[in-house]
Amino acid sequence: MITREKKMTEKKTKVLELAPEQAMALMVMLDSEMETIFDEGIDPIADWESADLYAYRLLAYKTYKQWYMENHNA
């Protein structure tokens, strides 16, 4: 029997297929969002309730940027 915890920890991956223009547009959008978030500054004490959200955003950005650099970096 598979427990709920086991299902949640299993990685599910899908191949991301984007045309170079689409991949670049998404990279530009994510770069801009990261700049906006970190230019405004994060106060870890005041923003403690959102710390996990910032961490997930950074992880998603890092993962996509790695994929972009491997697949579409000219």
A tleap script that builds the chain and sets N, CA, C and O, in Angstrom:
source leaprc.protein.ff14SB
mol = sequence {
  NMET ILE THR ARG GLU LYS LYS MET THR GLU
  LYS LYS THR LYS VAL LEU GLU LEU ALA PRO
  GLU GLN ALA MET ALA LEU MET VAL MET LEU
  ASP SER GLU MET GLU THR ILE PHE ASP GLU
  GLY ILE ASP PRO ILE ALA ASP TRP GLU SER
  ALA ASP LEU TYR ALA TYR ARG LEU LEU ALA
  TYR LYS THR TYR LYS GLN TRP TYR MET GLU
  ASN HIE ASN CALA
}
set mol.1.N position { 0.840 -1.183 0.000 }
set mol.1.CA position { 0.000 0.000 0.000 }
set mol.1.C position { 0.889 1.253 0.000 }
set mol.1.O position { 1.836 1.345 0.782 }
set mol.2.N position { 0.586 2.195 -0.863 }
set mol.2.CA position { 1.350 3.435 -0.957 }
set mol.2.C position { 0.689 4.479 -0.065 }
set mol.2.O position { -0.507 4.746 -0.181 }
set mol.3.N position { 1.475 5.057 0.814 }
set mol.3.CA position { 0.939 6.081 1.701 }
set mol.3.C position { 0.910 7.425 0.991 }
set mol.3.O position { 1.575 7.619 -0.027 }
set mol.4.N position { 0.150 8.327 1.528 }
set mol.4.CA position { 0.051 9.669 0.949 }
set mol.4.C position { 1.409 10.363 0.960 }
set mol.4.O position { 1.764 11.046 -0.001 }
set mol.5.N position { 2.170 10.193 2.041 }
set mol.5.CA position { 3.484 10.815 2.140 }
set mol.5.C position { 4.404 10.320 1.027 }
set mol.5.O position { 5.156 11.104 0.448 }
set mol.6.N position { 4.346 9.030 0.728 }
set mol.6.CA position { 5.189 8.469 -0.314 }
set mol.6.C position { 4.803 9.057 -1.671 }
set mol.6.O position { 5.682 9.377 -2.472 }
set mol.7.N position { 3.520 9.203 -1.941 }
set mol.7.CA position { 3.066 9.791 -3.201 }
set mol.7.C position { 3.572 11.219 -3.344 }
set mol.7.O position { 3.978 11.634 -4.429 }
set mol.8.N position { 3.548 11.965 -2.254 }
set mol.8.CA position { 3.955 13.364 -2.311 }
set mol.8.C position { 5.452 13.511 -2.537 }
set mol.8.O position { 5.887 14.502 -3.124 }
set mol.9.N position { 6.245 12.553 -2.088 }
set mol.9.CA position { 7.686 12.687 -2.222 }
set mol.9.C position { 8.218 12.149 -3.550 }
set mol.9.O position { 9.362 12.423 -3.911 }
set mol.10.N position { 7.402 11.387 -4.279 }
set mol.10.CA position { 7.840 10.884 -5.579 }
set mol.10.C position { 7.937 12.046 -6.556 }
set mol.10.O position { 7.039 12.884 -6.635 }
set mol.11.N position { 9.034 12.084 -7.296 }
set mol.11.CA position { 9.213 13.160 -8.267 }
set mol.11.C position { 8.445 12.840 -9.538 }
set mol.11.O position { 8.511 11.729 -10.063 }
set mol.12.N position { 7.729 13.822 -10.011 }
set mol.12.CA position { 7.059 13.705 -11.293 }
set mol.12.C position { 7.666 14.769 -12.193 }
set mol.12.O position { 7.590 15.961 -11.893 }
set mol.13.N position { 8.258 14.348 -13.276 }
set mol.13.CA position { 8.854 15.307 -14.187 }
set mol.13.C position { 8.234 15.163 -15.560 }
set mol.13.O position { 7.785 14.087 -15.953 }
set mol.14.N position { 8.219 16.253 -16.268 }
set mol.14.CA position { 7.741 16.285 -17.640 }
set mol.14.C position { 8.759 17.048 -18.465 }
set mol.14.O position { 9.425 17.962 -17.978 }
set mol.15.N position { 8.861 16.660 -19.700 }
set mol.15.CA position { 9.757 17.352 -20.611 }
set mol.15.C position { 9.125 18.693 -20.973 }
set mol.15.O position { 7.945 18.769 -21.316 }
set mol.16.N position { 9.925 19.732 -20.890 }
set mol.16.CA position { 9.461 21.066 -21.238 }
set mol.16.C position { 9.909 21.363 -22.661 }
set mol.16.O position { 11.104 21.439 -22.946 }
set mol.17.N position { 8.951 21.528 -23.535 }
set mol.17.CA position { 9.265 21.813 -24.927 }
set mol.17.C position { 8.767 23.219 -25.265 }
set mol.17.O position { 7.564 23.472 -25.326 }
set mol.18.N position { 9.715 24.117 -25.482 }
set mol.18.CA position { 9.381 25.496 -25.842 }
set mol.18.C position { 10.234 25.901 -27.032 }
set mol.18.O position { 11.392 25.504 -27.155 }
set mol.19.N position { 9.634 26.700 -27.902 }
set mol.19.CA position { 10.400 27.293 -28.990 }
set mol.19.C position { 11.384 28.275 -28.367 }
set mol.19.O position { 11.126 28.794 -27.281 }
set mol.20.N position { 12.501 28.539 -29.029 }
set mol.20.CA position { 13.484 29.466 -28.465 }
set mol.20.C position { 12.889 30.819 -28.057 }
set mol.20.O position { 13.267 31.376 -27.026 }
set mol.21.N position { 11.971 31.341 -28.854 }
set mol.21.CA position { 11.346 32.637 -28.527 }
set mol.21.C position { 10.507 32.537 -27.258 }
set mol.21.O position { 10.510 33.457 -26.439 }
set mol.22.N position { 9.789 31.430 -27.088 }
set mol.22.CA position { 8.972 31.243 -25.893 }
set mol.22.C position { 9.853 31.077 -24.659 }
set mol.22.O position { 9.569 31.642 -23.603 }
set mol.23.N position { 10.920 30.301 -24.801 }
set mol.23.CA position { 11.836 30.086 -23.679 }
set mol.23.C position { 12.480 31.398 -23.250 }
set mol.23.O position { 12.617 31.667 -22.056 }
set mol.24.N position { 12.877 32.215 -24.226 }
set mol.24.CA position { 13.501 33.504 -23.908 }
set mol.24.C position { 12.498 34.449 -23.251 }
set mol.24.O position { 12.840 35.157 -22.304 }
set mol.25.N position { 11.275 34.461 -23.746 }
set mol.25.CA position { 10.252 35.336 -23.156 }
set mol.25.C position { 10.005 34.968 -21.696 }
set mol.25.O position { 9.877 35.847 -20.844 }
set mol.26.N position { 9.941 33.693 -21.415 }
set mol.26.CA position { 9.743 33.253 -20.042 }
set mol.26.C position { 10.955 33.588 -19.177 }
set mol.26.O position { 10.803 33.982 -18.021 }
set mol.27.N position { 12.160 33.432 -19.733 }
set mol.27.CA position { 13.383 33.757 -18.984 }
set mol.27.C position { 13.426 35.246 -18.663 }
set mol.27.O position { 13.782 35.621 -17.546 }
set mol.28.N position { 13.072 36.098 -19.617 }
set mol.28.CA position { 13.057 37.544 -19.392 }
set mol.28.C position { 12.046 37.897 -18.296 }
set mol.28.O position { 12.327 38.721 -17.425 }
set mol.29.N position { 10.871 37.267 -18.347 }
set mol.29.CA position { 9.840 37.529 -17.346 }
set mol.29.C position { 10.318 37.104 -15.959 }
set mol.29.O position { 10.134 37.838 -14.988 }
set mol.30.N position { 10.928 35.925 -15.864 }
set mol.30.CA position { 11.407 35.455 -14.566 }
set mol.30.C position { 12.568 36.288 -14.041 }
set mol.30.O position { 12.629 36.580 -12.847 }
set mol.31.N position { 13.492 36.677 -14.923 }
set mol.31.CA position { 14.587 37.564 -14.508 }
set mol.31.C position { 14.038 38.857 -13.927 }
set mol.31.O position { 14.490 39.328 -12.884 }
set mol.32.N position { 13.060 39.419 -14.614 }
set mol.32.CA position { 12.456 40.673 -14.168 }
set mol.32.C position { 11.777 40.504 -12.813 }
set mol.32.O position { 11.896 41.367 -11.943 }
set mol.33.N position { 11.071 39.401 -12.635 }
set mol.33.CA position { 10.399 39.165 -11.356 }
set mol.33.C position { 11.407 39.010 -10.229 }
set mol.33.O position { 11.199 39.538 -9.137 }
set mol.34.N position { 12.496 38.293 -10.479 }
set mol.34.CA position { 13.524 38.118 -9.446 }
set mol.34.C position { 14.165 39.458 -9.096 }
set mol.34.O position { 14.390 39.746 -7.921 }
set mol.35.N position { 14.459 40.275 -10.096 }
set mol.35.CA position { 15.027 41.599 -9.835 }
set mol.35.C position { 14.085 42.435 -8.997 }
set mol.35.O position { 14.507 43.089 -8.043 }
set mol.36.N position { 12.810 42.416 -9.348 }
set mol.36.CA position { 11.818 43.205 -8.609 }
set mol.36.C position { 11.734 42.747 -7.159 }
set mol.36.O position { 11.725 43.569 -6.243 }
set mol.37.N position { 11.672 41.452 -6.954 }
set mol.37.CA position { 11.553 40.920 -5.592 }
set mol.37.C position { 12.756 41.325 -4.745 }
set mol.37.O position { 12.599 41.789 -3.616 }
set mol.38.N position { 13.955 41.149 -5.295 }
set mol.38.CA position { 15.143 41.357 -4.474 }
set mol.38.C position { 15.647 42.795 -4.489 }
set mol.38.O position { 16.406 43.182 -3.600 }
set mol.39.N position { 15.242 43.605 -5.482 }
set mol.39.CA position { 15.579 45.029 -5.451 }
set mol.39.C position { 14.777 45.739 -4.367 }
set mol.39.O position { 15.270 46.661 -3.717 }
set mol.40.N position { 13.538 45.300 -4.181 }
set mol.40.CA position { 12.693 45.897 -3.144 }
set mol.40.C position { 13.180 45.486 -1.763 }
set mol.40.O position { 12.890 46.152 -0.769 }
set mol.41.N position { 13.901 44.413 -1.709 }
set mol.41.CA position { 14.451 43.937 -0.443 }
set mol.41.C position { 13.490 43.035 0.295 }
set mol.41.O position { 12.273 43.215 0.260 }
set mol.42.N position { 14.064 42.077 0.953 }
set mol.42.CA position { 13.281 41.153 1.768 }
set mol.42.C position { 13.789 41.282 3.192 }
set mol.42.O position { 14.984 41.154 3.458 }
set mol.43.N position { 12.880 41.531 4.083 }
set mol.43.CA position { 13.220 41.576 5.503 }
set mol.43.C position { 12.795 40.233 6.096 }
set mol.43.O position { 11.606 40.004 6.313 }
set mol.44.N position { 13.749 39.352 6.356 }
set mol.44.CA position { 13.384 38.010 6.806 }
set mol.44.C position { 12.623 37.996 8.135 }
set mol.44.O position { 11.885 37.054 8.421 }
set mol.45.N position { 12.802 39.020 8.926 }
set mol.45.CA position { 12.065 39.074 10.199 }
set mol.45.C position { 10.621 39.498 9.942 }
set mol.45.O position { 9.685 38.852 10.414 }
set mol.46.N position { 10.446 40.572 9.200 }
set mol.46.CA position { 9.097 41.061 8.927 }
set mol.46.C position { 8.340 40.146 7.955 }
set mol.46.O position { 7.121 40.001 8.051 }
set mol.47.N position { 9.070 39.536 7.026 }
set mol.47.CA position { 8.435 38.691 6.008 }
set mol.47.C position { 8.526 37.204 6.340 }
set mol.47.O position { 8.488 36.374 5.432 }
set mol.48.N position { 8.643 36.852 7.603 }
set mol.48.CA position { 8.843 35.457 7.979 }
set mol.48.C position { 7.730 34.555 7.483 }
set mol.48.O position { 7.972 33.384 7.188 }
set mol.49.N position { 6.503 35.077 7.383 }
set mol.49.CA position { 5.384 34.254 6.928 }
set mol.49.C position { 5.501 33.921 5.442 }
set mol.49.O position { 4.883 32.964 4.976 }
set mol.50.N position { 6.279 34.692 4.698 }
set mol.50.CA position { 6.431 34.475 3.266 }
set mol.50.C position { 7.775 33.854 2.896 }
set mol.50.O position { 8.076 33.711 1.711 }
set mol.51.N position { 8.574 33.488 3.868 }
set mol.51.CA position { 9.910 32.960 3.590 }
set mol.51.C position { 9.864 31.727 2.703 }
set mol.51.O position { 10.693 31.580 1.805 }
set mol.52.N position { 8.899 30.833 2.944 }
set mol.52.CA position { 8.815 29.634 2.113 }
set mol.52.C position { 8.424 29.975 0.684 }
set mol.52.O position { 8.877 29.313 -0.250 }
set mol.53.N position { 7.592 30.996 0.493 }
set mol.53.CA position { 7.209 31.430 -0.844 }
set mol.53.C position { 8.431 31.945 -1.608 }
set mol.53.O position { 8.610 31.618 -2.781 }
set mol.54.N position { 9.267 32.743 -0.953 }
set mol.54.CA position { 10.495 33.228 -1.599 }
set mol.54.C position { 11.417 32.057 -1.956 }
set mol.54.O position { 12.040 32.048 -3.018 }
set mol.55.N position { 11.494 31.084 -1.067 }
set mol.55.CA position { 12.349 29.917 -1.322 }
set mol.55.C position { 11.846 29.133 -2.528 }
set mol.55.O position { 12.643 28.718 -3.370 }
set mol.56.N position { 10.551 28.927 -2.619 }
set mol.56.CA position { 9.996 28.198 -3.768 }
set mol.56.C position { 10.194 28.976 -5.060 }
set mol.56.O position { 10.479 28.389 -6.104 }
set mol.57.N position { 10.046 30.289 -4.994 }
set mol.57.CA position { 10.276 31.116 -6.192 }
set mol.57.C position { 11.721 31.004 -6.657 }
set mol.57.O position { 11.987 30.868 -7.851 }
set mol.58.N position { 12.651 31.061 -5.711 }
set mol.58.CA position { 14.065 30.936 -6.066 }
set mol.58.C position { 14.378 29.559 -6.640 }
set mol.58.O position { 15.139 29.446 -7.601 }
set mol.59.N position { 13.805 28.532 -6.068 }
set mol.59.CA position { 14.034 27.182 -6.573 }
set mol.59.C position { 13.472 27.023 -7.984 }
set mol.59.O position { 14.120 26.430 -8.846 }
set mol.60.N position { 12.278 27.547 -8.221 }
set mol.60.CA position { 11.687 27.475 -9.560 }
set mol.60.C position { 12.531 28.264 -10.554 }
set mol.60.O position { 12.762 27.810 -11.675 }
set mol.61.N position { 12.986 29.435 -10.149 }
set mol.61.CA position { 13.827 30.261 -11.017 }
set mol.61.C position { 15.130 29.537 -11.347 }
set mol.61.O position { 15.538 29.483 -12.508 }
set mol.62.N position { 15.778 28.984 -10.332 }
set mol.62.CA position { 17.039 28.264 -10.533 }
set mol.62.C position { 16.845 27.076 -11.470 }
set mol.62.O position { 17.649 26.859 -12.377 }
set mol.63.N position { 15.789 26.315 -11.254 }
set mol.63.CA position { 15.521 25.135 -12.073 }
set mol.63.C position { 15.277 25.521 -13.522 }
set mol.63.O position { 15.826 24.905 -14.435 }
set mol.64.N position { 14.445 26.550 -13.735 }
set mol.64.CA position { 14.173 26.971 -15.108 }
set mol.64.C position { 15.422 27.556 -15.753 }
set mol.64.O position { 15.701 27.275 -16.918 }
set mol.65.N position { 16.175 28.364 -15.018 }
set mol.65.CA position { 17.377 28.983 -15.597 }
set mol.65.C position { 18.388 27.912 -16.004 }
set mol.65.O position { 19.022 28.030 -17.052 }
set mol.66.N position { 18.544 26.874 -15.191 }
set mol.66.CA position { 19.442 25.779 -15.559 }
set mol.66.C position { 18.971 25.117 -16.851 }
set mol.66.O position { 19.763 24.870 -17.761 }
set mol.67.N position { 17.675 24.834 -16.917 }
set mol.67.CA position { 17.115 24.224 -18.123 }
set mol.67.C position { 17.341 25.130 -19.324 }
set mol.67.O position { 17.740 24.668 -20.392 }
set mol.68.N position { 17.083 26.422 -19.146 }
set mol.68.CA position { 17.241 27.385 -20.240 }
set mol.68.C position { 18.685 27.434 -20.727 }
set mol.68.O position { 18.945 27.415 -21.930 }
set mol.69.N position { 19.616 27.497 -19.787 }
set mol.69.CA position { 21.029 27.565 -20.162 }
set mol.69.C position { 21.474 26.298 -20.900 }
set mol.69.O position { 22.283 26.376 -21.824 }
set mol.70.N position { 20.968 25.168 -20.511 }
set mol.70.CA position { 21.332 23.900 -21.149 }
set mol.70.C position { 20.693 23.739 -22.523 }
set mol.70.O position { 21.280 23.113 -23.406 }
set mol.71.N position { 19.497 24.297 -22.716 }
set mol.71.CA position { 18.734 24.031 -23.928 }
set mol.71.C position { 18.629 25.193 -24.916 }
set mol.71.O position { 18.479 24.972 -26.118 }
set mol.72.N position { 18.706 26.411 -24.425 }
set mol.72.CA position { 18.460 27.551 -25.322 }
set mol.72.C position { 19.501 28.654 -25.235 }
set mol.72.O position { 19.349 29.679 -25.900 }
set mol.73.N position { 20.535 28.489 -24.454 }
set mol.73.CA position { 21.540 29.539 -24.330 }
set mol.73.C position { 22.365 29.590 -25.615 }
set mol.73.O position { 23.020 28.622 -26.002 }
set mol.74.N position { 22.308 30.751 -26.254 }
set mol.74.CA position { 23.024 30.892 -27.542 }
set mol.74.C position { 24.454 31.326 -27.327 }
set mol.74.O position { 25.200 31.494 -28.292 }
savepdb mol mol.pdb
quit
